[in-house]
């Protein structure tokens, strides 16, 4: 085959030099052009956390029993407490409510969920205010959200707080962060827009497959596709692999991980 190619090339060159054009054999069917695979479309970024709260809707509380404390000017709800406001729902065992439900303290298996804003939070206790737009969480904190491309972001720690339902969130104490194929541990984490920007601080350790890095501070910026390590930074990874994971997070998440 290689020798035939060498012979055919001078023949075609000679035809072209004489102004002649070789014609295909009409007895042979025309070859079918190979299909060119089209690249998978990049999904448009979406920020469900930016959906504004409908403040015209009242805060509703249901429970098996309640007691009004005249001296403290608060209502205490007991047993199977459900609090709803707009598309946000909170479940807990006990709730002490003030200001007609706008501000309250929940205790006992607190679960906050908003499917429209793709946000979920678990904790032992929580203080919320401003119609549940702001919350301070304590004990066994677990936050679940999604980044702009729908990849789940999970953050755990001992305590934390959120504002505007994951537009901004902070978790402190023995923090773990899982975002797609990237996992990290630190002493604190700050997230914005569901994980678009993640700031980790305090003995940061990060892993992506077999790649590893550590530093005092670490920033993951999805908007600029930048990864920044500050303070005693040490890395054992291929930068291209890490940047590809940042640039194309829609290619897959961690095994068994589901978006809320």
Secondary structure by P-SEA (a helix, b strand, c coil): caaaaaaaaaaaaaaaaacbbbbcccccccccccccccccccccccccccccccccbbbbbbcccccccccccbbbbccbbbbbcccccccccbbbbcccccccccccbbbbbbccccbbbbcccccccccccbbbbccbbbbbbcccccbbbbbbcccccccccccbbbbccbbbbbccccccccccccccccccbbbbccbbbbbcccccccccbbbbbccccbbbbcccccccccaaaaaaaaaccccccccccccc
